[in-house]
C-alpha cells in the first residue's frame, strides 16, 4: 500500500490520522492530549519530586539543575533542567 502523501517518518496504518502524520512530518513532533491519565501524571510527578528532593536515589539517575550561588537558594523540582538515566526507578520509568 503506497501513501499518496509520500510521508517518510510514519507508517501508513490506522494508528495516526493523516493530519497527525502530516503534522509530524512538518514539525518533527506530535502532541496527543490525554494520552496519559491525570492520575498517572500525578503519580509520576510525586515520584519526580521525591527524586529531586533526594528522598529516593535510584541507581544511575542524574539530575541537572540551574543552581544560583546564593545563600537563600532552595533546591526543588522547579530548579531541575533535566533528569537522565531514570530507568531504574520503576514508578517513573
C-alpha positions in Angstrom: 0.0 0.0 0.0 1.5 3.3 -1.0 0.7 6.5 0.8 -0.5 9.3 -1.5 1.3 11.9 0.6 4.8 10.3 0.5 5.3 10.7 4.2 8.7 9.5 5.3 8.6 9.2 9.1 5.3 7.4 9.9 3.7 4.1 8.8 0.6 4.0 6.7 -1.8 2.3 9.1 -4.8 3.2 11.3 -2.8 4.4 14.4 -2.4 8.0 13.4 -4.7 10.2 11.2 -3.4 11.6 8.0 -3.5 15.1 9.7 -1.4 13.8 12.6 1.1 12.2 10.2 1.4 15.4 8.2 1.9 17.5 11.4 4.7 15.1 12.4 6.3 15.3 9.0 6.2 19.1 9.1 7.2 19.7 12.7 9.1 16.7 13.9 6.8 16.1 16.9 3.2 15.2 17.7 1.3 16.1 20.8 -1.5 13.7 21.7 -3.6 15.2 24.5 -4.9 13.0 27.3 -2.7 10.1 26.2 -1.7 9.6 29.8 -4.3 9.9 32.6 -4.2 12.8 35.1 -4.0 10.1 37.8 -0.8 8.6 36.3 0.7 12.1 35.7 0.2 12.9 39.4 1.9 9.6 40.4 4.9 10.4 38.1 5.1 14.0 39.4 5.2 12.9 43.0 8.0 10.4 42.3 9.9 13.0 40.3 9.7 15.4 43.3 10.9 12.6 45.6 13.9 12.1 43.3 14.6 15.8 43.1 14.5 16.1 46.9 16.7 13.1 47.3 14.1 11.2 49.2 14.9 8.3 46.9 18.0 7.7 45.0 17.5 5.3 42.1 20.8 3.8 40.8 22.4 5.8 38.0 19.9 8.8 38.0 21.5 12.1 37.1 19.7 15.3 38.0 20.8 18.5 36.3 19.8 21.8 37.9 20.1 25.6 37.4 21.8 26.4 40.6 22.4 30.0 41.6 25.2 30.6 44.1 23.5 32.5 46.8 22.8 31.7 50.5 19.0 31.5 50.2 18.9 29.2 47.2 16.3 26.5 47.7 16.8 23.2 45.8 13.5 21.9 44.5 12.0 20.2 41.4 11.5 23.7 40.0 15.2 24.1 39.6 15.7 20.9 37.6 16.5 21.2 33.9 16.9 17.5 33.1 16.7 14.1 34.6 18.8 11.3 32.9 19.0 7.6 33.4 15.9 7.2 35.5 15.2 3.7 34.1 15.9 2.1 37.5 13.0 3.9 39.1 10.0 1.7 38.5 7.4 4.4 39.1 8.8 6.9 36.6 10.1 4.5 34.0 
